[in-house]
Amino acid sequence: MSSCKIDHPLEDVKAKLTSQQHVLPKDLYQRCTDYLENERSQIELNELFHLLKKYDLADSEEQLNRNKKMIKLLEG
């Protein structure tokens, strides 16, 4: 999603997920939480981080787009 060159550690991804919990669909939040329980590659962590980044500021169409991308990532 992003061309960011920063690697986001698991702890940062979990913190970002928690910070967006209030705007994410409940089932998607739970699926992301479960997804992070297993070891993930740095690429996967970075992708999820950037899908969650500023999710709360995105309009509803952008949120739906990100939801689809998250589901695709979670289903691997």
PQR file with spaces between the fields and no chain letter, atoms N, CA, C, O and H, PARSE charges and radii, in Angstrom:
ATOM       1  N    MET     1       0.813   -1.186    0.000 -0.4000 1.5000
ATOM       2  CA   MET     1       0.000    0.000    0.000 -0.0000 2.0000
ATOM       3  C    MET     1       0.856    1.249    0.000  0.5500 1.7000
ATOM       4  O    MET     1       0.508    2.251   -0.625 -0.5500 1.4000
ATOM       5  N    SER     2       1.965    1.189    0.695 -0.4000 1.5000
ATOM       6  CA   SER     2       2.795    2.369    0.857 -0.0000 2.0000
ATOM       7  C    SER     2       4.230    2.049    0.470  0.5500 1.7000
ATOM       8  O    SER     2       4.651    0.893    0.506 -0.5500 1.4000
ATOM       9  H    SER     2       2.247    0.375    1.203  0.4000 1.0000
ATOM      10  N    SER     3       4.970    3.076    0.104 -0.4000 1.5000
ATOM      11  CA   SER     3       6.372    2.881   -0.237 -0.0000 2.0000
ATOM      12  C    SER     3       7.274    3.262    0.932  0.5500 1.7000
ATOM      13  O    SER     3       8.447    3.582    0.735 -0.5500 1.4000
ATOM      14  H    SER     3       4.627    4.015    0.075  0.4000 1.0000
ATOM      15  N    CYS     4       6.739    3.230    2.127 -0.4000 1.5000
ATOM      16  CA   CYS     4       7.493    3.553    3.328 -0.0000 2.0000
ATOM      17  C    CYS     4       8.660    2.578    3.479  0.5500 1.7000
ATOM      18  O    CYS     4       8.510    1.374    3.270 -0.5500 1.4000
ATOM      19  H    CYS     4       5.787    2.970    2.286  0.4000 1.0000
ATOM      20  N    LYS     5       9.801    3.108    3.839 -0.4000 1.5000
ATOM      21  CA   LYS     5      11.000    2.279    3.981 -0.0000 2.0000
ATOM      22  C    LYS     5      11.247    1.848    5.428  0.5500 1.7000
ATOM      23  O    LYS     5      12.260    1.216    5.728 -0.5500 1.4000
ATOM      24  H    LYS     5       9.923    4.085    4.008  0.4000 1.0000
ATOM      25  N    ILE     6      10.317    2.192    6.322 -0.4000 1.5000
ATOM      26  CA   ILE     6      10.474    1.860    7.741 -0.0000 2.0000
ATOM      27  C    ILE     6       9.846    0.501    8.010  0.5500 1.7000
ATOM      28  O    ILE     6       8.723    0.232    7.584 -0.5500 1.4000
ATOM      29  H    ILE     6       9.494    2.706    6.078  0.4000 1.0000
ATOM      30  N    ASP     7      10.577   -0.356    8.719 -0.4000 1.5000
ATOM      31  CA   ASP     7      10.024   -1.627    9.161 -0.0000 2.0000
ATOM      32  C    ASP     7       9.325   -1.412   10.498  0.5500 1.7000
ATOM      33  O    ASP     7       9.902   -0.864   11.437 -0.5500 1.4000
ATOM      34  H    ASP     7      11.490   -0.137    9.065  0.4000 1.0000
ATOM      35  N    HIS     8       8.083   -1.849   10.563 -0.4000 1.5000
ATOM      36  CA   HIS     8       7.280   -1.668   11.771 -0.0000 2.0000
ATOM      37  C    HIS     8       7.275   -2.959   12.577  0.5500 1.7000
ATOM      38  O    HIS     8       6.800   -3.986   12.092 -0.5500 1.4000
ATOM      39  H    HIS     8       7.615   -2.294    9.800  0.4000 1.0000
ATOM      40  N    PRO     9       7.796   -2.924   13.802 -0.5600 1.5000
ATOM      41  CA   PRO     9       7.818   -4.138   14.628  0.2800 2.0000
ATOM      42  C    PRO     9       6.407   -4.555   15.048  0.5500 1.7000
ATOM      43  O    PRO     9       5.475   -3.752   15.010 -0.5500 1.4000
ATOM      44  N    LEU    10       6.269   -5.788   15.439 -0.4000 1.5000
ATOM      45  CA   LEU    10       4.994   -6.353   15.859 -0.0000 2.0000
ATOM      46  C    LEU    10       4.312   -5.476   16.911  0.5500 1.7000
ATOM      47  O    LEU    10       3.104   -5.250   16.842 -0.5500 1.4000
ATOM      48  H    LEU    10       7.027   -6.439   15.470  0.4000 1.0000
ATOM      49  N    GLU    11       5.072   -4.989   17.873 -0.4000 1.5000
ATOM      50  CA   GLU    11       4.505   -4.173   18.946 -0.0000 2.0000
ATOM      51  C    GLU    11       3.855   -2.909   18.391  0.5500 1.7000
ATOM      52  O    GLU    11       2.802   -2.491   18.873 -0.5500 1.4000
ATOM      53  H    GLU    11       6.054   -5.173   17.929  0.4000 1.0000
ATOM      54  N    ASP    12       4.475   -2.297   17.379 -0.4000 1.5000
ATOM      55  CA   ASP    12       3.912   -1.094   16.762 -0.0000 2.0000
ATOM      56  C    ASP    12       2.632   -1.407   15.998  0.5500 1.7000
ATOM      57  O    ASP    12       1.683   -0.623   16.015 -0.5500 1.4000
ATOM      58  H    ASP    12       5.330   -2.637   16.988  0.4000 1.0000
ATOM      59  N    VAL    13       2.610   -2.549   15.332 -0.4000 1.5000
ATOM      60  CA   VAL    13       1.418   -2.944   14.580 -0.0000 2.0000
ATOM      61  C    VAL    13       0.267   -3.212   15.552  0.5500 1.7000
ATOM      62  O    VAL    13      -0.865   -2.794   15.308 -0.5500 1.4000
ATOM      63  H    VAL    13       3.381   -3.186   15.318  0.4000 1.0000
ATOM      64  N    LYS    14       0.558   -3.903   16.644 -0.4000 1.5000
ATOM      65  CA   LYS    14      -0.478   -4.159   17.651 -0.0000 2.0000
ATOM      66  C    LYS    14      -0.988   -2.859   18.267  0.5500 1.7000
ATOM      67  O    LYS    14      -2.188   -2.714   18.502 -0.5500 1.4000
ATOM      68  H    LYS    14       1.477   -4.242   16.842  0.4000 1.0000
ATOM      69  N    ALA    15      -0.096   -1.923   18.525 -0.4000 1.5000
ATOM      70  CA   ALA    15      -0.497   -0.629   19.085 -0.0000 2.0000
ATOM      71  C    ALA    15      -1.371    0.135   18.089  0.5500 1.7000
ATOM      72  O    ALA    15      -2.360    0.758   18.478 -0.5500 1.4000
ATOM      73  H    ALA    15       0.878   -2.040   18.333  0.4000 1.0000
ATOM      74  N    LYS    16      -1.010    0.088   16.821 -0.4000 1.5000
ATOM      75  CA   LYS    16      -1.800    0.767   15.794 -0.0000 2.0000
ATOM      76  C    LYS    16      -3.179    0.125   15.687  0.5500 1.7000
ATOM      77  O    LYS    16      -4.182    0.827   15.560 -0.5500 1.4000
ATOM      78  H    LYS    16      -0.207   -0.418   16.506  0.4000 1.0000
ATOM      79  N    LEU    17      -3.233   -1.196   15.736 -0.4000 1.5000
ATOM      80  CA   LEU    17      -4.510   -1.906   15.698 -0.0000 2.0000
ATOM      81  C    LEU    17      -5.387   -1.484   16.875  0.5500 1.7000
ATOM      82  O    LEU    17      -6.572   -1.199   16.699 -0.5500 1.4000
ATOM      83  H    LEU    17      -2.417   -1.766   15.839  0.4000 1.0000
ATOM      84  N    THR    18      -4.817   -1.446   18.049 -0.4000 1.5000
ATOM      85  CA   THR    18      -5.560   -1.047   19.240 -0.0000 2.0000
ATOM      86  C    THR    18      -6.062    0.390   19.115  0.5500 1.7000
ATOM      87  O    THR    18      -7.186    0.693   19.516 -0.5500 1.4000
ATOM      88  H    THR    18      -3.855   -1.678   18.192  0.4000 1.0000
ATOM      89  N    SER    19      -5.241    1.262   18.566 -0.4000 1.5000
ATOM      90  CA   SER    19      -5.638    2.666   18.439 -0.0000 2.0000
ATOM      91  C    SER    19      -6.776    2.869   17.437  0.5500 1.7000
ATOM      92  O    SER    19      -7.474    3.882   17.488 -0.5500 1.4000
ATOM      93  H    SER    19      -4.329    1.015   18.240  0.4000 1.0000
ATOM      94  N    GLN    20      -6.966    1.915   16.529 -0.4000 1.5000
ATOM      95  CA   GLN    20      -8.025    2.025   15.523 -0.0000 2.0000
ATOM      96  C    GLN    20      -9.226    1.123   15.839  0.5500 1.7000
ATOM      97  O    GLN    20     -10.169    1.039   15.052 -0.5500 1.4000
ATOM      98  H    GLN    20      -6.400    1.092   16.487  0.4000 1.0000
ATOM      99  N    GLN    21      -9.182    0.464   16.973 -0.4000 1.5000
ATOM     100  CA   GLN    21     -10.233   -0.490   17.338 -0.0000 2.0000
ATOM     101  C    GLN    21     -11.623    0.148   17.316  0.5500 1.7000
ATOM     102  O    GLN    21     -12.590   -0.498   16.912 -0.5500 1.4000
ATOM     103  H    GLN    21      -8.416    0.532   17.612  0.4000 1.0000
ATOM     104  N    HIS    22     -11.731    1.379   17.735 -0.4000 1.5000
ATOM     105  CA   HIS    22     -13.041    2.030   17.836 -0.0000 2.0000
ATOM     106  C    HIS    22     -13.702    2.307   16.485  0.5500 1.7000
ATOM     107  O    HIS    22     -14.907    2.556   16.434 -0.5500 1.4000
ATOM     108  H    HIS    22     -10.945    1.904   18.063  0.4000 1.0000
ATOM     109  N    VAL    23     -12.946    2.269   15.400 -0.4000 1.5000
ATOM     110  CA   VAL    23     -13.521    2.535   14.072 -0.0000 2.0000
ATOM     111  C    VAL    23     -13.528    1.314   13.158  0.5500 1.7000
ATOM     112  O    VAL    23     -14.227    1.305   12.145 -0.5500 1.4000
ATOM     113  H    VAL    23     -11.967    2.067   15.441  0.4000 1.0000
ATOM     114  N    LEU    24     -12.766    0.296   13.502 -0.4000 1.5000
ATOM     115  CA   LEU    24     -12.744   -0.926   12.689 -0.0000 2.0000
ATOM     116  C    LEU    24     -13.994   -1.764   12.949  0.5500 1.7000
ATOM     117  O    LEU    24     -14.502   -1.791   14.070 -0.5500 1.4000
ATOM     118  H    LEU    24     -12.198    0.303   14.326  0.4000 1.0000
ATOM     119  N    PRO    25     -14.490   -2.450   11.913 -0.5600 1.5000
ATOM     120  CA   PRO    25     -15.564   -3.417   12.177  0.2800 2.0000
ATOM     121  C    PRO    25     -15.074   -4.440   13.207  0.5500 1.7000
ATOM     122  O    PRO    25     -13.928   -4.887   13.145 -0.5500 1.4000
ATOM     123  N    LYS    26     -15.941   -4.807   14.152 -0.4000 1.5000
ATOM     124  CA   LYS    26     -15.534   -5.690   15.254 -0.0000 2.0000
ATOM     125  C    LYS    26     -14.937   -7.001   14.764  0.5500 1.7000
ATOM     126  O    LYS    26     -13.931   -7.467   15.298 -0.5500 1.4000
ATOM     127  H    LYS    26     -16.871   -4.444   14.202  0.4000 1.0000
ATOM     128  N    ASP    27     -15.557   -7.599   13.744 -0.4000 1.5000
ATOM     129  CA   ASP    27     -15.053   -8.879   13.247 -0.0000 2.0000
ATOM     130  C    ASP    27     -13.674   -8.717   12.608  0.5500 1.7000
ATOM     131  O    ASP    27     -12.826   -9.600   12.734 -0.5500 1.4000
ATOM     132  H    ASP    27     -16.374   -7.220   13.309  0.4000 1.0000
ATOM     133  N    LEU    28     -13.447   -7.606   11.930 -0.4000 1.5000
ATOM     134  CA   LEU    28     -12.151   -7.368   11.300 -0.0000 2.0000
ATOM     135  C    LEU    28     -11.082   -7.111   12.360  0.5500 1.7000
ATOM     136  O    LEU    28      -9.952   -7.583   12.233 -0.5500 1.4000
ATOM     137  H    LEU    28     -14.136   -6.888   11.827  0.4000 1.0000
ATOM     138  N    TYR    29     -11.436   -6.372   13.393 -0.4000 1.5000
ATOM     139  CA   TYR    29     -10.498   -6.151   14.495 -0.0000 2.0000
ATOM     140  C    TYR    29     -10.079   -7.494   15.107  0.5500 1.7000
ATOM     141  O    TYR    29      -8.896   -7.732   15.346 -0.5500 1.4000
ATOM     142  H    TYR    29     -12.354   -5.989   13.496  0.4000 1.0000
ATOM     143  N    GLN    30     -11.056   -8.362   15.356 -0.4000 1.5000
ATOM     144  CA   GLN    30     -10.752   -9.664   15.966 -0.0000 2.0000
ATOM     145  C    GLN    30      -9.903  -10.512   15.039  0.5500 1.7000
ATOM     146  O    GLN    30      -8.979  -11.189   15.493 -0.5500 1.4000
ATOM     147  H    GLN    30     -12.017   -8.168   15.162  0.4000 1.0000
ATOM     148  N    ARG    31     -10.197  -10.487   13.760 -0.4000 1.5000
ATOM     149  CA   ARG    31      -9.407  -11.262   12.794 -0.0000 2.0000
ATOM     150  C    ARG    31      -7.967  -10.762   12.744  0.5500 1.7000
ATOM     151  O    ARG    31      -7.033  -11.559   12.653 -0.5500 1.4000
ATOM     152  H    ARG    31     -10.947   -9.938   13.392  0.4000 1.0000
ATOM     153  N    CYS    32      -7.788   -9.446   12.805 -0.4000 1.5000
ATOM     154  CA   CYS    32      -6.431   -8.885   12.811 -0.0000 2.0000
ATOM     155  C    CYS    32      -5.691   -9.285   14.081  0.5500 1.7000
ATOM     156  O    CYS    32      -4.509   -9.625   14.038 -0.5500 1.4000
ATOM     157  H    CYS    32      -8.547   -8.799   12.879  0.4000 1.0000
ATOM     158  N    THR    33      -6.388   -9.242   15.202 -0.4000 1.5000
ATOM     159  CA   THR    33      -5.789   -9.644   16.474 -0.0000 2.0000
ATOM     160  C    THR    33      -5.334  -11.100   16.412  0.5500 1.7000
ATOM     161  O    THR    33      -4.221  -11.432   16.818 -0.5500 1.4000
ATOM     162  H    THR    33      -7.349   -8.965   15.236  0.4000 1.0000
ATOM     163  N    ASP    34      -6.204  -11.956   15.901 -0.4000 1.5000
ATOM     164  CA   ASP    34      -5.869  -13.377   15.767 -0.0000 2.0000
ATOM     165  C    ASP    34      -4.698  -13.569   14.803  0.5500 1.7000
ATOM     166  O    ASP    34      -3.810  -14.385   15.050 -0.5500 1.4000
ATOM     167  H    ASP    34      -7.109  -11.686   15.571  0.4000 1.0000
ATOM     168  N    TYR    35      -4.704  -12.825   13.725 -0.4000 1.5000
ATOM     169  CA   TYR    35      -3.653  -12.900   12.701 -0.0000 2.0000
ATOM     170  C    TYR    35      -2.279  -12.597   13.305  0.5500 1.7000
ATOM     171  O    TYR    35      -1.282  -13.229   12.959 -0.5500 1.4000
ATOM     172  H    TYR    35      -5.425  -12.162   13.525  0.4000 1.0000
ATOM     173  N    LEU    36      -2.248  -11.635   14.199 -0.4000 1.5000
ATOM     174  CA   LEU    36      -0.978  -11.225   14.804 -0.0000 2.0000
ATOM     175  C    LEU    36      -0.492  -12.173   15.899  0.5500 1.7000
ATOM     176  O    LEU    36       0.612  -12.009   16.417 -0.5500 1.4000
ATOM     177  H    LEU    36      -3.058  -11.122   14.481  0.4000 1.0000
ATOM     178  N    GLU    37      -1.304  -13.153   16.247 -0.4000 1.5000
ATOM     179  CA   GLU    37      -0.891  -14.145   17.241 -0.0000 2.0000
ATOM     180  C    GLU    37       0.170  -15.095   16.679  0.5500 1.7000
ATOM     181  O    GLU    37       0.936  -15.699   17.430 -0.5500 1.4000
ATOM     182  H    GLU    37      -2.201  -13.286   15.826  0.4000 1.0000
ATOM     183  N    ASN    38       0.202  -15.219   15.363 -0.4000 1.5000
ATOM     184  CA   ASN    38       1.192  -16.088   14.711 -0.0000 2.0000
ATOM     185  C    ASN    38       2.334  -15.244   14.159  0.5500 1.7000
ATOM     186  O    ASN    38       2.180  -14.046   13.921 -0.5500 1.4000
ATOM     187  H    ASN    38      -0.420  -14.729   14.753  0.4000 1.0000
ATOM     188  N    GLU    39       3.458  -15.873   13.965 -0.4000 1.5000
ATOM     189  CA   GLU    39       4.613  -15.165   13.422 -0.0000 2.0000
ATOM     190  C    GLU    39       4.313  -14.680   12.010  0.5500 1.7000
ATOM     191  O    GLU    39       3.793  -15.430   11.184 -0.5500 1.4000
ATOM     192  H    GLU    39       3.584  -16.846   14.159  0.4000 1.0000
ATOM     193  N    ARG    40       4.640  -13.434   11.743 -0.4000 1.5000
ATOM     194  CA   ARG    40       4.384  -12.814   10.438 -0.0000 2.0000
ATOM     195  C    ARG    40       5.657  -12.226    9.877  0.5500 1.7000
ATOM     196  O    ARG    40       6.546  -11.814   10.622 -0.5500 1.4000
ATOM     197  H    ARG    40       5.063  -12.825   12.413  0.4000 1.0000
ATOM     198  N    SER    41       5.741  -12.189    8.556 -0.4000 1.5000
ATOM     199  CA   SER    41       6.918  -11.604    7.912 -0.0000 2.0000
ATOM     200  C    SER    41       6.899  -10.087    8.092  0.5500 1.7000
ATOM     201  O    SER    41       5.863   -9.493    8.389 -0.5500 1.4000
ATOM     202  H    SER    41       5.019  -12.524    7.951  0.4000 1.0000
ATOM     203  N    GLN    42       8.050   -9.486    7.909 -0.4000 1.5000
ATOM     204  CA   GLN    42       8.138   -8.032    8.020 -0.0000 2.0000
ATOM     205  C    GLN    42       7.262   -7.358    6.964  0.5500 1.7000
ATOM     206  O    GLN    42       6.666   -6.312    7.223 -0.5500 1.4000
ATOM     207  H    GLN    42       8.892   -9.968    7.668  0.4000 1.0000
ATOM     208  N    ILE    43       7.185   -7.945    5.800 -0.4000 1.5000
ATOM     209  CA   ILE    43       6.347   -7.388    4.723 -0.0000 2.0000
ATOM     210  C    ILE    43       4.881   -7.368    5.150  0.5500 1.7000
ATOM     211  O    ILE    43       4.177   -6.383    4.929 -0.5500 1.4000
ATOM     212  H    ILE    43       7.669   -8.795    5.590  0.4000 1.0000
ATOM     213  N    GLU    44       4.427   -8.458    5.762 -0.4000 1.5000
ATOM     214  CA   GLU    44       3.035   -8.534    6.234 -0.0000 2.0000
ATOM     215  C    GLU    44       2.766   -7.520    7.335  0.5500 1.7000
ATOM     216  O    GLU    44       1.724   -6.865    7.345 -0.5500 1.4000
ATOM     217  H    GLU    44       4.998   -9.258    5.942  0.4000 1.0000
ATOM     218  N    LEU    45       3.706   -7.395    8.259 -0.4000 1.5000
ATOM     219  CA   LEU    45       3.543   -6.420    9.344 -0.0000 2.0000
ATOM     220  C    LEU    45       3.473   -4.994    8.800  0.5500 1.7000
ATOM     221  O    LEU    45       2.630   -4.201    9.218 -0.5500 1.4000
ATOM     222  H    LEU    45       4.553   -7.927    8.251  0.4000 1.0000
ATOM     223  N    ASN    46       4.354   -4.684    7.879 -0.4000 1.5000
ATOM     224  CA   ASN    46       4.359   -3.345    7.289 -0.0000 2.0000
ATOM     225  C    ASN    46       3.055   -3.061    6.546  0.5500 1.7000
ATOM     226  O    ASN    46       2.492   -1.972    6.660 -0.5500 1.4000
ATOM     227  H    ASN    46       5.038   -5.329    7.540  0.4000 1.0000
ATOM     228  N    GLU    47       2.584   -4.040    5.791 -0.4000 1.5000
ATOM     229  CA   GLU    47       1.343   -3.866    5.028 -0.0000 2.0000
ATOM     230  C    GLU    47       0.170   -3.598    5.964  0.5500 1.7000
ATOM     231  O    GLU    47      -0.606   -2.670    5.737 -0.5500 1.4000
ATOM     232  H    GLU    47       3.041   -4.924    5.698  0.4000 1.0000
ATOM     233  N    LEU    48       0.037   -4.398    7.007 -0.4000 1.5000
ATOM     234  CA   LEU    48      -1.069   -4.212    7.943 -0.0000 2.0000
ATOM     235  C    LEU    48      -0.951   -2.863    8.644  0.5500 1.7000
ATOM     236  O    LEU    48      -1.951   -2.166    8.816 -0.5500 1.4000
ATOM     237  H    LEU    48       0.667   -5.152    7.191  0.4000 1.0000
ATOM     238  N    PHE    49       0.250   -2.492    9.045 -0.4000 1.5000
ATOM     239  CA   PHE    49       0.445   -1.201    9.702 -0.0000 2.0000
ATOM     240  C    PHE    49      -0.067   -0.065    8.816  0.5500 1.7000
ATOM     241  O    PHE    49      -0.769    0.827    9.291 -0.5500 1.4000
ATOM     242  H    PHE    49       1.062   -3.058    8.906  0.4000 1.0000
ATOM     243  N    HIS    50       0.279   -0.100    7.551 -0.4000 1.5000
ATOM     244  CA   HIS    50      -0.101    0.991    6.658 -0.0000 2.0000
ATOM     245  C    HIS    50      -1.583    0.970    6.288  0.5500 1.7000
ATOM     246  O    HIS    50      -2.158    2.013    5.977 -0.5500 1.4000
ATOM     247  H    HIS    50       0.849   -0.825    7.165  0.4000 1.0000
ATOM     248  N    LEU    51      -2.196   -0.193    6.318 -0.4000 1.5000
ATOM     249  CA   LEU    51      -3.639   -0.245    6.130 -0.0000 2.0000
ATOM     250  C    LEU    51      -4.370    0.349    7.331  0.5500 1.7000
ATOM     251  O    LEU    51      -5.444    0.933    7.186 -0.5500 1.4000
ATOM     252  H    LEU    51      -1.730   -1.040    6.571  0.4000 1.0000
ATOM     253  N    LEU    52      -3.787    0.198    8.509 -0.4000 1.5000
ATOM     254  CA   LEU    52      -4.392    0.727    9.732 -0.0000 2.0000
ATOM     255  C    LEU    52      -4.076    2.210    9.964  0.5500 1.7000
ATOM     256  O    LEU    52      -4.834    2.917   10.627 -0.5500 1.4000
ATOM     257  H    LEU    52      -2.915   -0.277    8.627  0.4000 1.0000
ATOM     258  N    LYS    53      -2.971    2.662    9.421 -0.4000 1.5000
ATOM     259  CA   LYS    53      -2.519    4.037    9.653 -0.0000 2.0000
ATOM     260  C    LYS    53      -3.567    5.040    9.168  0.5500 1.7000
ATOM     261  O    LYS    53      -3.982    5.011    8.009 -0.5500 1.4000
ATOM     262  H    LYS    53      -2.355    2.088    8.882  0.4000 1.0000
ATOM     263  N    LYS    54      -3.983    5.914   10.061 -0.4000 1.5000
ATOM     264  CA   LYS    54      -4.969    6.965    9.779 -0.0000 2.0000
ATOM     265  C    LYS    54      -6.283    6.410    9.229  0.5500 1.7000
ATOM     266  O    LYS    54      -7.000    7.094    8.500 -0.5500 1.4000
ATOM     267  H    LYS    54      -3.646    5.938   11.003  0.4000 1.0000
ATOM     268  N    TYR    55      -6.585    5.172    9.584 -0.4000 1.5000
ATOM     269  CA   TYR    55      -7.848    4.550    9.169 -0.0000 2.0000
ATOM     270  C    TYR    55      -9.024    5.394    9.633  0.5500 1.7000
ATOM     271  O    TYR    55     -10.001    5.570    8.904 -0.5500 1.4000
ATOM     272  H    TYR    55      -6.002    4.616   10.177  0.4000 1.0000
ATOM     273  N    ASP    56      -8.924    5.913   10.844 -0.4000 1.5000
ATOM     274  CA   ASP    56     -10.007    6.712   11.413 -0.0000 2.0000
ATOM     275  C    ASP    56     -10.254    8.015   10.651  0.5500 1.7000
ATOM     276  O    ASP    56     -11.344    8.582   10.734 -0.5500 1.4000
ATOM     277  H    ASP    56      -8.131    5.771   11.436  0.4000 1.0000
ATOM     278  N    LEU    57      -9.271    8.486    9.922 -0.4000 1.5000
ATOM     279  CA   LEU    57      -9.402    9.731    9.165 -0.0000 2.0000
ATOM     280  C    LEU    57      -9.867    9.498    7.729  0.5500 1.7000
ATOM     281  O    LEU    57     -10.206   10.448    7.023 -0.5500 1.4000
ATOM     282  H    LEU    57      -8.386    8.025    9.854  0.4000 1.0000
ATOM     283  N    ALA    58      -9.884    8.254    7.302 -0.4000 1.5000
ATOM     284  CA   ALA    58     -10.285    7.919    5.929 -0.0000 2.0000
ATOM     285  C    ALA    58     -11.806    8.003    5.794  0.5500 1.7000
ATOM     286  O    ALA    58     -12.544    7.743    6.745 -0.5500 1.4000
ATOM     287  H    ALA    58      -9.609    7.482    7.875  0.4000 1.0000
ATOM     288  N    ASP    59     -12.261    8.375    4.586 -0.4000 1.5000
ATOM     289  CA   ASP    59     -13.707    8.391    4.352 -0.0000 2.0000
ATOM     290  C    ASP    59     -14.214    6.950    4.243  0.5500 1.7000
ATOM     291  O    ASP    59     -13.423    6.010    4.156 -0.5500 1.4000
ATOM     292  H    ASP    59     -11.662    8.586    3.814  0.4000 1.0000
ATOM     293  N    SER    60     -15.517    6.790    4.250 -0.4000 1.5000
ATOM     294  CA   SER    60     -16.092    5.442    4.295 -0.0000 2.0000
ATOM     295  C    SER    60     -15.702    4.597    3.083  0.5500 1.7000
ATOM     296  O    SER    60     -15.509    3.388    3.214 -0.5500 1.4000
ATOM     297  H    SER    60     -16.159    7.553    4.321  0.4000 1.0000
ATOM     298  N    GLU    61     -15.584    5.208    1.918 -0.4000 1.5000
ATOM     299  CA   GLU    61     -15.168    4.459    0.727 -0.0000 2.0000
ATOM     300  C    GLU    61     -13.736    3.941    0.876  0.5500 1.7000
ATOM     301  O    GLU    61     -13.445    2.797    0.525 -0.5500 1.4000
ATOM     302  H    GLU    61     -15.741    6.190    1.812  0.4000 1.0000
ATOM     303  N    GLU    62     -12.855    4.779    1.394 -0.4000 1.5000
ATOM     304  CA   GLU    62     -11.465    4.367    1.617 -0.0000 2.0000
ATOM     305  C    GLU    62     -11.392    3.292    2.693  0.5500 1.7000
ATOM     306  O    GLU    62     -10.596    2.359    2.581 -0.5500 1.4000
ATOM     307  H    GLU    62     -13.091    5.707    1.679  0.4000 1.0000
ATOM     308  N    GLN    63     -12.211    3.410    3.734 -0.4000 1.5000
ATOM     309  CA   GLN    63     -12.231    2.379    4.771 -0.0000 2.0000
ATOM     310  C    GLN    63     -12.667    1.031    4.195  0.5500 1.7000
ATOM     311  O    GLN    63     -12.085   -0.002    4.526 -0.5500 1.4000
ATOM     312  H    GLN    63     -12.857    4.168    3.825  0.4000 1.0000
ATOM     313  N    LEU    64     -13.682    1.040    3.341 -0.4000 1.5000
ATOM     314  CA   LEU    64     -14.122   -0.210    2.709 -0.0000 2.0000
ATOM     315  C    LEU    64     -13.020   -0.810    1.852  0.5500 1.7000
ATOM     316  O    LEU    64     -12.823   -2.025    1.848 -0.5500 1.4000
ATOM     317  H    LEU    64     -14.155    1.879    3.072  0.4000 1.0000
ATOM     318  N    ASN    65     -12.308    0.032    1.131 -0.4000 1.5000
ATOM     319  CA   ASN    65     -11.186   -0.416    0.310 -0.0000 2.0000
ATOM     320  C    ASN    65     -10.105   -1.052    1.180  0.5500 1.7000
ATOM     321  O    ASN    65      -9.582   -2.118    0.856 -0.5500 1.4000
ATOM     322  H    ASN    65     -12.469    1.020    1.134  0.4000 1.0000
ATOM     323  N    ARG    66      -9.779   -0.391    2.280 -0.4000 1.5000
ATOM     324  CA   ARG    66      -8.774   -0.939    3.202 -0.0000 2.0000
ATOM     325  C    ARG    66      -9.260   -2.237    3.840  0.5500 1.7000
ATOM     326  O    ARG    66      -8.479   -3.170    4.027 -0.5500 1.4000
ATOM     327  H    ARG    66     -10.205    0.475    2.543  0.4000 1.0000
ATOM     328  N    ASN    67     -10.547   -2.297    4.174 -0.4000 1.5000
ATOM     329  CA   ASN    67     -11.102   -3.527    4.750 -0.0000 2.0000
ATOM     330  C    ASN    67     -10.875   -4.701    3.806  0.5500 1.7000
ATOM     331  O    ASN    67     -10.455   -5.777    4.233 -0.5500 1.4000
ATOM     332  H    ASN    67     -11.182   -1.539    4.023  0.4000 1.0000
ATOM     333  N    LYS    68     -11.151   -4.491    2.532 -0.4000 1.5000
ATOM     334  CA   LYS    68     -10.958   -5.547    1.533 -0.0000 2.0000
ATOM     335  C    LYS    68      -9.499   -5.972    1.456  0.5500 1.7000
ATOM     336  O    LYS    68      -9.196   -7.161    1.358 -0.5500 1.4000
ATOM     337  H    LYS    68     -11.492   -3.617    2.186  0.4000 1.0000
ATOM     338  N    LYS    69      -8.592   -4.991    1.500 -0.4000 1.5000
ATOM     339  CA   LYS    69      -7.165   -5.305    1.441 -0.0000 2.0000
ATOM     340  C    LYS    69      -6.720   -6.054    2.696  0.5500 1.7000
ATOM     341  O    LYS    69      -5.892   -6.962    2.623 -0.5500 1.4000
ATOM     342  H    LYS    69      -8.838   -4.025    1.580  0.4000 1.0000
ATOM     343  N    MET    70      -7.274   -5.669    3.846 -0.4000 1.5000
ATOM     344  CA   MET    70      -6.930   -6.376    5.086 -0.0000 2.0000
ATOM     345  C    MET    70      -7.416   -7.822    5.029  0.5500 1.7000
ATOM     346  O    MET    70      -6.687   -8.740    5.406 -0.5500 1.4000
ATOM     347  H    MET    70      -7.947   -4.931    3.905  0.4000 1.0000
ATOM     348  N    ILE    71      -8.633   -8.023    4.564 -0.4000 1.5000
ATOM     349  CA   ILE    71      -9.171   -9.379    4.462 -0.0000 2.0000
ATOM     350  C    ILE    71      -8.308  -10.219    3.530  0.5500 1.7000
ATOM     351  O    ILE    71      -8.013  -11.378    3.823 -0.5500 1.4000
ATOM     352  H    ILE    71      -9.225   -7.277    4.257  0.4000 1.0000
ATOM     353  N    LYS    72      -7.908   -9.637    2.417 -0.4000 1.5000
ATOM     354  CA   LYS    72      -7.035  -10.352    1.477 -0.0000 2.0000
ATOM     355  C    LYS    72      -5.712  -10.731    2.147  0.5500 1.7000
ATOM     356  O    LYS    72      -5.224  -11.848    1.979 -0.5500 1.4000
ATOM     357  H    LYS    72      -8.147   -8.696    2.179  0.4000 1.0000
ATOM     358  N    LEU    73      -5.139   -9.799    2.903 -0.4000 1.5000
ATOM     359  CA   LEU    73      -3.890  -10.067    3.620 -0.0000 2.0000
ATOM     360  C    LEU    73      -4.097  -11.166    4.665  0.5500 1.7000
ATOM     361  O    LEU    73      -3.278  -12.078    4.777 -0.5500 1.4000
ATOM     362  H    LEU    73      -5.535   -8.891    3.039  0.4000 1.0000
ATOM     363  N    LEU    74      -5.175  -11.083    5.418 -0.4000 1.5000
ATOM     364  CA   LEU    74      -5.447  -12.054    6.476 -0.0000 2.0000
ATOM     365  C    LEU    74      -5.677  -13.457    5.930  0.5500 1.7000
ATOM     366  O    LEU    74      -5.338  -14.451    6.572 -0.5500 1.4000
ATOM     367  H    LEU    74      -5.841  -10.342    5.327  0.4000 1.0000
ATOM     368  N    GLU    75      -6.251  -13.521    4.751 -0.4000 1.5000
ATOM     369  CA   GLU    75      -6.527  -14.827    4.144 -0.0000 2.0000
ATOM     370  C    GLU    75      -5.321  -15.380    3.398  0.5500 1.7000
ATOM     371  O    GLU    75      -5.310  -16.525    2.947 -0.5500 1.4000
ATOM     372  H    GLU    75      -6.526  -12.713    4.230  0.4000 1.0000
ATOM     373  N    GLY    76      -4.298  -14.519    3.283 -0.4000 1.5000
ATOM     374  CA   GLY    76      -3.008  -14.885    2.740 -0.0000 2.0000
ATOM     375  C    GLY    76      -2.993  -15.538    1.428  0.5500 1.7000
ATOM     376  O    GLY    76      -1.924  -15.872    0.916 -0.5500 1.4000
ATOM     377  H    GLY    76      -4.307  -13.588    3.650  0.4000 1.0000
